[in-house]
Amino acid sequence: MLCATGRLLAARAATALPAQPRGRGLAPCCRRRELHFPRNPEKSLGNFLAGQLARPSALAGRRAILRRVRMPPAVGGGLAGSELRPRRGRCGSQAPRAVGADAAAETTARSPKRPVPGSRRFEAVGQWALLALVTLMSFATRFHRLDQPPHICWDETHFGKMGSYYINRTFFFDVHPPLGKMLIGLAGYLSGYDGTFLFQKPGDKYEHHSYMGMRGFCAFLGSLLIPFAYLTVLELSRSLPAALLAAALLTFDTGCLTLSQYILLDPILMFFIMAAMLSMVKYNSCASRPFSAPWWFWLSLTGVNLAGALGVKFVGLFIILQVGWNTLSDLWHLFGDLSVSMVTMGKHLTARILCLIVLPLALYTATYAVHFMVLNKSGPGDGFFSSAFQARLAGNTLHNASIPEHLAYGSVITVKNLRMAIGYLHSHRHLYPEGIGARQQQVTTYLHKDYNNLWIIKKHNTNSDPLDPSLPVEFVRHGDIIRLEHKETSRNLHSHYHEAPLTRKHYQVTGYGINGTGDSNDFWRIEVVNRKFGNRIKVLRSRIRLIHLVTGCVLGSSGKVLPKWGWEQLEVTCTPYLKETLSSVWNVEDHINPKLPNISLDVLQPSFPEIMLESHMVMIRGNNGLKPKENEFTSKPWHWPINYQGLRFSGINDTDFRVYLLGNPVVWWLNLLSIALYLLLGSIIAVAMQRGAQLPAQVEGLSQVLLRGGGQLLFGWMIHYFPFFLMGRILYFHHYFPAMLFSCMLTGVLWDTLLRLCAWSLSSFALARAVHALGILSLLLGIVYSFYLFHPLAYGMVGPLAEDPRSPMAGLRWLESWDF
């Protein structure tokens, strides 16, 4: 058989047609056509490739065809079904130098007739109909039973409350940027919610309060994730089955469904991430028409969505990095194209700077401007910010206030640490527990306004009342030795050589004495940073340090959170290291002294850039200091892709309405398998192509789709997943879902490509199409059936737990770590 095949190949090579003229394009039968190659059903792909190496003229013809056929660009482009798209570059299509007679004859014989315009219109109508069906299924699954349960679930207690703060214009602090909460508040306001529900704890019933507007808004954005994924995969692969498979994976995933049905930031964040990804591949698909209206539209929309993603959560930086890498790659390729002039190159660079840097920054800044304008009333977040920041909030004690300018003995004051999110020097009647230094009164820092933040400043060597009208006013000066007496408990600020509770080599700080009477360990020297001895100390503006007279240590806060015995407030220590840091620098904020005249504090209000910078410093520090709540399930990044452990949204007992955040295991494990298969298959194809292996046109086209379109999706998964391994903050299962979006899209592209490659090896065209269709249909049916089994996790369960045979989840607890 091999000898006969060799003789046939030699005969075909001898009868090759002459090359076509250079100015002519591909023959009509070769445009947008599936390229078929003769195959003996008994012959393997390896033997077929070996045979091709014996046909230099035919191989040259095929190489010429492949050079003139446009393969998918870095993102976008690709195969439409099994068709290859013609090249549409800046210079237009170019003809091959030579086309083998056998290649042309086989292509003509095996290819169907050129599609008529009517069939193209029918195909377009089919695409839109399929998109409408996908969108309808997405909205139907997300809005089904949206009102259940009618009580607070999981983090609704935070983000619903923050929506209420916007409606009431009350300032608060959160570790995330404000856009997501602002949109939730706006949705509530437009739907009739009045902002009066307290959102105290999970399980509280909404009763007559209107909560459906906020849930409906999140469900609406969550529903759009599926058509966005469909369009993105369609743009990357030009394959309807791949797009449909990716959409089905997201539609019937119980985890993605659960996150979309509640008042959370996650559906808003994922909406902007997917919108940015879609607009990016869309503007890349317009690369052949730079500076056209569609090109500008998609490029600008990418910048808008980047601002939205970052404005909801800081993890929006990951999609910014992905778009940035794509942009740098695009510019690098343009720079290497000698047909592009430097003037045009400058225009490309300017367009991307304007749309992908300037526009997002302007929108992001505008978000904060609206945030500060709306939240103009004092609230629970005041203590996280500086005294000057608080002076701008109506209702704060510093707003439009008039207080004495210089500190005097007998004044009642609050002392605030200058390090962001540390708070006020604080004490209370609770003592340090046994074994934690001296069993004396606790001294901490506290982030909120409280009567236990008040201290009286006194001389170190007298107990006379400085507020006695018969005594003259005596100002506190730089270098004075003072005593700070806690107003509520009458104990003095005290330190000694006992070790601090959490920070080794630092000294413990306590409250000591009775009615202001203590010992020499209560004496502190007050110093103003960068001032001379004898200068008066100004309220709010003077940066002061308190140096312990006996030990020589400096009062400061480590920022570490004390255990429950310390009410989870922050540790105060006296550090023997005299290096000046913000942790050991304080300022006097509140100041009450009836013997002194007052001055207005309006002059202290900061500018907008100062406010925005301070907000980001506080958010970053707050993010890094997040700790788990009691009975809360945290997780590690390696748990997430394997769906190791879910997260309880609502209910514990068999009488509760239980909602459990867990991904559809069939979907998630298929995604995990697909990532492994992609790495294996992609590596093999990349090595083969690098070594110059000559593949048939259709195989090479599918390989390009897999490497380029799939590579973009794999990169998106990696950049939204692996950075969490480097984070020191507490992590939860829901942090993985942006990466999960990319893994679902990659799965759609991979399995469609694998099935096409399997179908390609079959000799019968009808059989090949049947194998491909059957494979896609089997995957879709498996996904739908798994959703039927696990949907009670998302829509809620009442009754026996999974261990009971009567439970709707009986037999479905496949991992011991699943807690439903």
Rosetta blueprint (number, residue, H / E / L):
1 M L
2 L H
3 C H
4 A H
5 T H
6 G H
7 R H
8 L H
9 L H
10 A H
11 A H
12 R H
13 A H
14 A H
15 T L
16 A L
17 L L
18 P L
19 A L
20 Q L
21 P L
22 R L
23 G L
24 R L
25 G L
26 L L
27 A L
28 P H
29 C H
30 C H
31 R L
32 R L
33 R L
34 E L
35 L L
36 H L
37 F L
38 P L
39 R L
40 N L
41 P L
42 E L
43 K L
44 S L
45 L H
46 G H
47 N H
48 F H
49 L H
50 A H
51 G H
52 Q H
53 L L
54 A L
55 R L
56 P H
57 S H
58 A H
59 L H
60 A H
61 G H
62 R H
63 R H
64 A H
65 I H
66 L H
67 R H
68 R H
69 V E
70 R L
71 M L
72 P L
73 P L
74 A L
75 V L
76 G L
77 G L
78 G L
79 L E
80 A E
81 G L
82 S L
83 E E
84 L E
85 R L
86 P E
87 R L
88 R L
89 G L
90 R L
91 C L
92 G L
93 S L
94 Q L
95 A L
96 P L
97 R L
98 A L
99 V L
100 G L
101 A H
102 D H
103 A H
104 A H
105 A H
106 E H
107 T H
108 T H
109 A H
110 R H
111 S L
112 P L
113 K L
114 R L
115 P L
116 V L
117 P H
118 G H
119 S H
120 R H
121 R H
122 F H
123 E H
124 A H
125 V H
126 G H
127 Q H
128 W H
129 A H
130 L H
131 L H
132 A H
133 L H
134 V H
135 T H
136 L H
137 M H
138 S H
139 F H
140 A H
141 T H
142 R H
143 F H
144 H L
145 R L
146 L L
147 D L
148 Q L
149 P L
150 P L
151 H E
152 I L
153 C L
154 W L
155 D L
156 E H
157 T H
158 H H
159 F H
160 G H
161 K H
162 M H
163 G H
164 S H
165 Y H
166 Y H
167 I H
168 N H
169 R L
170 T E
171 F L
172 F L
173 F L
174 D L
175 V L
176 H L
177 P L
178 P L
179 L H
180 G H
181 K H
182 M H
183 L H
184 I H
185 G H
186 L H
187 A H
188 G H
189 Y H
190 L H
191 S L
192 G L
193 Y L
194 D L
195 G L
196 T L
197 F L
198 L L
199 F L
200 Q L
201 K L
202 P L
203 G L
204 D L
205 K E
206 Y L
207 E L
208 H L
209 H L
210 S L
211 Y L
212 M H
213 G H
214 M H
215 R H
216 G H
217 F H
218 C H
219 A H
220 F H
221 L H
222 G H
223 S H
224 L H
225 L H
226 I H
227 P H
228 F H
229 A H
230 Y H
231 L H
232 T H
233 V H
234 L H
235 E H
236 L H
237 S H
238 R L
239 S L
240 L H
241 P H
242 A H
243 A H
244 L H
245 L H
246 A H
247 A H
248 A H
249 L H
250 L H
251 T H
252 F L
253 D L
254 T H
255 G H
256 C H
257 L H
258 T H
259 L H
260 S H
261 Q L
262 Y L
263 I L
264 L L
265 L L
266 D H
267 P H
268 I H
269 L H
270 M H
271 F H
272 F H
273 I H
274 M H
275 A H
276 A H
277 M H
278 L H
279 S H
280 M H
281 V H
282 K H
283 Y H
284 N H
285 S H
286 C L
287 A L
288 S L
289 R L
290 P L
291 F L
292 S L
293 A H
294 P H
295 W H
296 W H
297 F H
298 W H
299 L H
300 S H
301 L H
302 T H
303 G H
304 V H
305 N H
306 L H
307 A H
308 G H
309 A H
310 L H
311 G H
312 V H
313 K L
314 F H
315 V H
316 G H
317 L H
318 F H
319 I H
320 I H
321 L H
322 Q H
323 V H
324 G H
325 W H
326 N H
327 T H
328 L H
329 S H
330 D H
331 L H
332 W H
333 H H
334 L H
335 F H
336 G L
337 D L
338 L L
339 S L
340 V L
341 S L
342 M H
343 V H
344 T H
345 M H
346 G H
347 K H
348 H H
349 L H
350 T H
351 A H
352 R H
353 I H
354 L H
355 C H
356 L H
357 I H
358 V H
359 L H
360 P H
361 L H
362 A H
363 L H
364 Y H
365 T H
366 A H
367 T H
368 Y H
369 A H
370 V H
371 H H
372 F H
373 M H
374 V H
375 L L
376 N L
377 K E
378 S L
379 G L
380 P L
381 G L
382 D H
383 G H
384 F H
385 F L
386 S L
387 S H
388 A H
389 F H
390 Q H
391 A L
392 R L
393 L L
394 A E
395 G L
396 N L
397 T L
398 L L
399 H L
400 N L
401 A L
402 S E
403 I E
404 P E
405 E L
406 H E
407 L L
408 A E
409 Y L
410 G L
411 S L
412 V E
413 I E
414 T E
415 V E
416 K E
417 N E
418 L L
419 R L
420 M L
421 A L
422 I L
423 G L
424 Y E
425 L E
426 H E
427 S E
428 H E
429 R E
430 H E
431 L E
432 Y L
433 P L
434 E L
435 G L
436 I L
437 G L
438 A L
439 R L
440 Q L
441 Q E
442 Q E
443 V E
444 T E
445 T E
446 Y E
447 L L
448 H L
449 K L
450 D L
451 Y H
452 N H
453 N H
454 L L
455 W E
456 I E
457 I E
458 K E
459 K E
460 H L
461 N L
462 T L
463 N L
464 S L
465 D L
466 P L
467 L L
468 D L
469 P L
470 S L
471 L L
472 P L
473 V L
474 E L
475 F E
476 V L
477 R E
478 H L
479 G L
480 D L
481 I E
482 I E
483 R E
484 L E
485 E E
486 H E
487 K L
488 E L
489 T L
490 S L
491 R L
492 N E
493 L E
494 H E
495 S E
496 H E
497 Y E
498 H E
499 E E
500 A L
501 P L
502 L L
503 T L
504 R L
505 K L
506 H L
507 Y E
508 Q E
509 V E
510 T E
511 G E
512 Y E
513 G L
514 I E
515 N L
516 G L
517 T E
518 G L
519 D L
520 S H
521 N H
522 D H
523 F L
524 W E
525 R E
526 I E
527 E E
528 V E
529 V L
530 N L
531 R L
532 K L
533 F L
534 G L
535 N L
536 R E
537 I L
538 K E
539 V L
540 L L
541 R L
542 S L
543 R L
544 I E
545 R E
546 L E
547 I E
548 H E
549 L L
550 V L
551 T L
552 G L
553 C L
554 V E
555 L E
556 G E
557 S E
558 S E
559 G E
560 K E
561 V E
562 L L
563 P L
564 K H
565 W H
566 G H
567 W L
568 E L
569 Q L
570 L E
571 E E
572 V E
573 T E
574 C E
575 T E
576 P L
577 Y L
578 L L
579 K L
580 E L
581 T L
582 L H
583 S H
584 S H
585 V L
586 W E
587 N E
588 V E
589 E E
590 D E
591 H E
592 I E
593 N L
594 P L
595 K L
596 L L
597 P L
598 N E
599 I E
600 S E
601 L L
602 D H
603 V H
604 L H
605 Q L
606 P L
607 S L
608 F H
609 P H
610 E H
611 I H
612 M H
613 L H
614 E H
615 S H
616 H H
617 M H
618 V H
619 M H
620 I H
621 R H
622 G H
623 N H
624 N H
625 G L
626 L L
627 K L
628 P L
629 K L
630 E L
631 N L
632 E L
633 F L
634 T L
635 S L
636 K L
637 P H
638 W H
639 H H
640 W L
641 P L
642 I L
643 N L
644 Y L
645 Q L
646 G L
647 L E
648 R E
649 F E
650 S E
651 G L
652 I L
653 N L
654 D L
655 T L
656 D L
657 F L
658 R E
659 V E
660 Y E
661 L E
662 L L
663 G L
664 N L
665 P H
666 V H
667 V H
668 W H
669 W H
670 L H
671 N H
672 L H
673 L H
674 S H
675 I H
676 A H
677 L H
678 Y H
679 L H
680 L H
681 L H
682 G H
683 S H
684 I H
685 I H
686 A H
687 V H
688 A H
689 M H
690 Q H
691 R L
692 G L
693 A L
694 Q L
695 L L
696 P L
697 A H
698 Q H
699 V H
700 E H
701 G H
702 L H
703 S H
704 Q H
705 V H
706 L H
707 L H
708 R H
709 G H
710 G H
711 G H
712 Q H
713 L H
714 L H
715 F H
716 G H
717 W H
718 M H
719 I H
720 H L
721 Y L
722 F H
723 P H
724 F H
725 F H
726 L H
727 M L
728 G L
729 R L
730 I L
731 L L
732 Y L
733 F H
734 H H
735 H H
736 Y H
737 F H
738 P H
739 A H
740 M H
741 L H
742 F H
743 S H
744 C H
745 M H
746 L H
747 T H
748 G H
749 V H
750 L H
751 W H
752 D H
753 T H
754 L H
755 L H
756 R H
757 L H
758 C H
759 A H
760 W H
761 S L
762 L L
763 S L
764 S L
765 F H
766 A H
767 L H
768 A H
769 R H
770 A H
771 V H
772 H H
773 A H
774 L H
775 G H
776 I H
777 L H
778 S H
779 L H
780 L H
781 L H
782 G H
783 I H
784 V H
785 Y H
786 S H
787 F H
788 Y H
789 L H
790 F H
791 H H
792 P H
793 L H
794 A H
795 Y H
796 G L
797 M E
798 V L
799 G L
800 P L
801 L L
802 A L
803 E L
804 D L
805 P L
806 R L
807 S L
808 P L
809 M L
810 A L
811 G L
812 L L
813 R L
814 W L
815 L L
816 E L
817 S L
818 W L
819 D L
820 F L
